[in-house]
Amino acid sequence: MNTTIRQRLEALRAEMEKEGIDYYLIPTSDFHSSEYVDGYFKTREYFSGFTGSNGTLVVGQDMAGLWTDGRYFIQAARELEGTGIDLFRMQEEGVPEIPDFLCGKMKEGQTLGFDGRTVSCKEGRKLEKKLSGKMAGEKGIRIRYEQDLAEKIWTERPELPCHKITVLPEEISGKSTEEKLDEVRKKVKEAGAEYLLLSKLDDLMWLLNIRGSDVACNPVALSYGFLTPDKVYFFIQQPEVTEEFKKYAKENNIVLRDYHEIADFLKQYEYKGKVFLDEGSSSYALFKIVTGRTGYVAGNSPTELMKAVKNETELARIEEVYRKDSAAVIKFIYWLKKNIGKQEITEVSAAEYLDNLRRNTDGFLDLSFPTISAYKDSAAMMHYEATAENHKVLSPEGMLLVDSGGQYIGGTTDVTRTIVLGEISDEIKKHFTLVAVGMLQLTDAKFLYGCTGRNLDILARQPLWNCGIDYKCGTGHGIGYMLNVHEGPQNIRWRFPDSFKEAVIEPGMLVSNEPGVYKENSHGIRTENILVARNAEKNGDGQFMCFDTLTFVPIDREAIELSYMQPIDVERLDRYHARVYEKTQQYLTQEEREWLREATAPLRK
């Protein structure tokens, strides 16, 4: 029994009873609908013990349930054990969405509570719509979104993060803030609005050519933006503002306001038109303020798509960064294979060795996420995290999955390799080979402009589907530029739940390519490269597109079983490996180059 979590839930229920709240909803996000959040915002983790990056906790007086996606089914089941919290596996047959669940559970006169700053406008409106039939009349269901009940219980809550921000020079950003603001204002005007409310942190960092460090591994600063036809009101904690940024702000007509003033500002501003806001990233609390004062236009913020399409300066720097980062991963694999069984290596020490290789790479700033180092069955949990207290010791058998990345001056990286340490089963070889075949099949895709990730997903997934195997997540996500490792609006997946946007693949977009196999209590395999979309030929049939590869790390030939490959699959892997050697050998020692030459040799000599 998990006594700590049960005690925290009972304390929460006591506060709910005092406030007249029957059900309380706690999402993962911060005030900006961020995927990864600072410790201050980890309320759901505090009350549930679940540490994954996606999940929503619903607490009633006689129940508690956690909803999460397929990446975390195994992890959540383990972490929730003994807490009294039921696991709701999202998108599985018979599992209701949260609004449907609440609609079925809540009775006349009851109240649903949540902190409206941490619930998106989109999710808040879904709850409103689903419960609307039961909200009418004096005894109808009520929604209260003004209270953070954790404030009264979580006595050791971390402080709100607050760090200095830096300004990116144009030789790194490739486009001035003035140019970006002009383009965004034009898009806002075309949408029929006068103003833009921006809550999404990476969009704000991109728009203003700045970076922060308020979220681990994500170079963003807690902030809001309100764009008018001639000004930008930028809400940020004042200790973060440097003299350099004050000067920069004045030059770009950016009016600096305190971070905590955003709600009062929106209540008092004299509007002369509608406000454009993105319902997926704007909070429900701010949405209610805006719609109480003026009209609004809903849509995808123009900053999101503009940020996703990298300019030529960004692409040139990204390509250089990926070659150096790939070399660091190659050095790690060489070291691991050379030393396994000769010295003690754990999941933790392996991750630390790779992290240090990145730290010694030119231009390194930070990790882009905590390195996932998962041995044998641990790899079946997609986002497994080894700790000093809970980790495995590696031995010369089985496989190690390592998913890692870095933040550099000029790019953000993300790469996964599953590495053979010794004897593996025929089943694992089969799974590994099918993953490689799918990954390379998507890499070589040629497609017409207008396709989205829904059209392309089958290329990576088909070899596994043919064998009755699936991975319960998407195949690919966008990548930021010195920003968040997960970026939209582009995604490669076969289905798009409400939380995901479906976007056309544009030239200049980066996307990950990461099929996998995850077998509980046995093994996990993932092979991930990053691709950039390019224009191919244009003819009477339209504009064709293709992908270029940015990641150049060998795929472990020791786990390849040729009987599961067609000649075209062998040719693709050999062609990729030839480029791996060509692009990275200059960064390696003589010994490392000799090893890489063998590791990338043709499958059939």
Buried (B, 14 or more C-beta within 10 A) or exposed (E): EBEEBBEBBEBBBEBBEEBEBBBBBBBBBBBBBBBBBBBBBBBBBBBBBBBBBBBBBBBBEEEBBBBBBBBBBBBBBEBBEEBEBEBBBBEEEEEBBBBEBBBEBBEEBBBBBBBBBBBBBBBBBBBBEBBEEBBEEEEBBBBBBEBBBBEBBBEEBEEBBBBEBBBBEEEBBBBEBEEBBEBBBEBBEEBEBBBBBBBBBBBBBBBBBBBBBBBBBBBBBBBBBBBBEEEBBBBBBEEBBEEEBEEBBEEBEBEBBEBEEBBEBBEEBEBEBBBBBBBBBBBBBBBBBBEEBBEBBBBBBBBBBBBBBBEEBBBEBBBBBBBBBBBBBBBBBBBBBEBBEEEEBBBBBBBEBBBEBBEEBEBBBBBBBBBBBBBBBBBBBBBBBBEEEEBBEBBEBBBBBBBBBBBBEBBBBBBBBBBBBEEBEEEBBBBBBBBBBBBBBBBBBEBEBEBBBBBBBBBBBBBBEEEEBBBBBBBBBBBBBBBBBBBBBBBBBBEBEEEBBEBBBBBBBBBBBBBBBBBEEBBBBBBBBBBBBBEBEEEEEEEBBBBEBBBBBBBBBBBBBEEBBEEEBBBBBBEBBEEBBEBBBEBBEEEBBEBBEEBBBEBEE
